[in-house]
């Protein structure tokens, strides 16, 4: 234990140090005749016990305790004040300032031992509780990390399940997820929101697991009846993901339901327009369409990047939220880097 003694009389410091050595335990003692120096020491180093005299020049014991308690992390450190028998008003003031107990002059060795042991036991219990709280916090963090890891694994596996039924490639969901993240960054969304978008965007088309193969895998253009069935996949995806307690799955559900809405209200499944479309849906719409345009599919050739960019610009305020398009094109070198990093296999 680290014990600080503050008394302007050197003889009193020597007596207290002598009593402490007779406790039978090794303690580190710092003794000060100057209360200002003692206060500076206590503010720089966290003691386990402070013994402070009341009658001192410049800074009395009550003032010392008030300033000591005001320092961060010092609110619960045991403090013993040394007073005379008849100084009841001083004791009251000291209690209000934060003193835990008192030593009475002249000092009695037996009383000193008892009060010291009580205060040191109090501090030892505080430390054990602090260690326990720290351990519990670490264990909670580990458990939370494990939950998040399993949640991400669930997202990945559901995304792969959709991918196996969809002619789109696994690289597509990586590219569009990172494109979505770039837009979120450019829009200045909070970092946690950016991370959720990156991890939830791959789930945007999970509802395609409920679309019949003859429609999902049809190499040509869908007829109106087939397209009406295809337009159900956002609703199916939302039903799969909705009502979860996970913020990640909640966002994935919103993305699945809203990423085919259009800014002018001509999209599906609900014909939402403008800011009535959730922001994450508006973001993913830009990322998803750009990657679909620039990727080869069994039923179409890939567009070149410049042509795709021209279409994205022409659809500002029609298909896409203008702010999301501008954010996407603002640092297009990063978009091209993502496209290169997650290129489709030959």
Secondary structure, DSSP 8 states (H G I E B T S, - for coil): -EEEEE-S-HHHHHHHHHHHHTTSS--EEEEES-HHHHHHHHHHS--SEEEEES--SSS-HHHHHHHHHHSTT-TTSEEEEEEETT-HHHHHHHHHHT--EEEEES--HHHHHHHHHHHHHHHHHHHHHHHHHHHHHHHHHHHHHHHHHHHHHHHHHHHHHHHHHSSS-HHHHHHHHHHHHHHHHHTT--HHHHHHHHHHGGGTTGGGGGS-HHHHT-SS---HHHHHHHTTHHHHHHHHHTT-S-HHHHHHHHHHHHTT--TTS--SSS---GGGS-HHHHHHHHHHHHHHHTS-BTTB----HHHHHHHHHHTBTTTB-HHHHHHHHHTHHHHHHHHHHT----
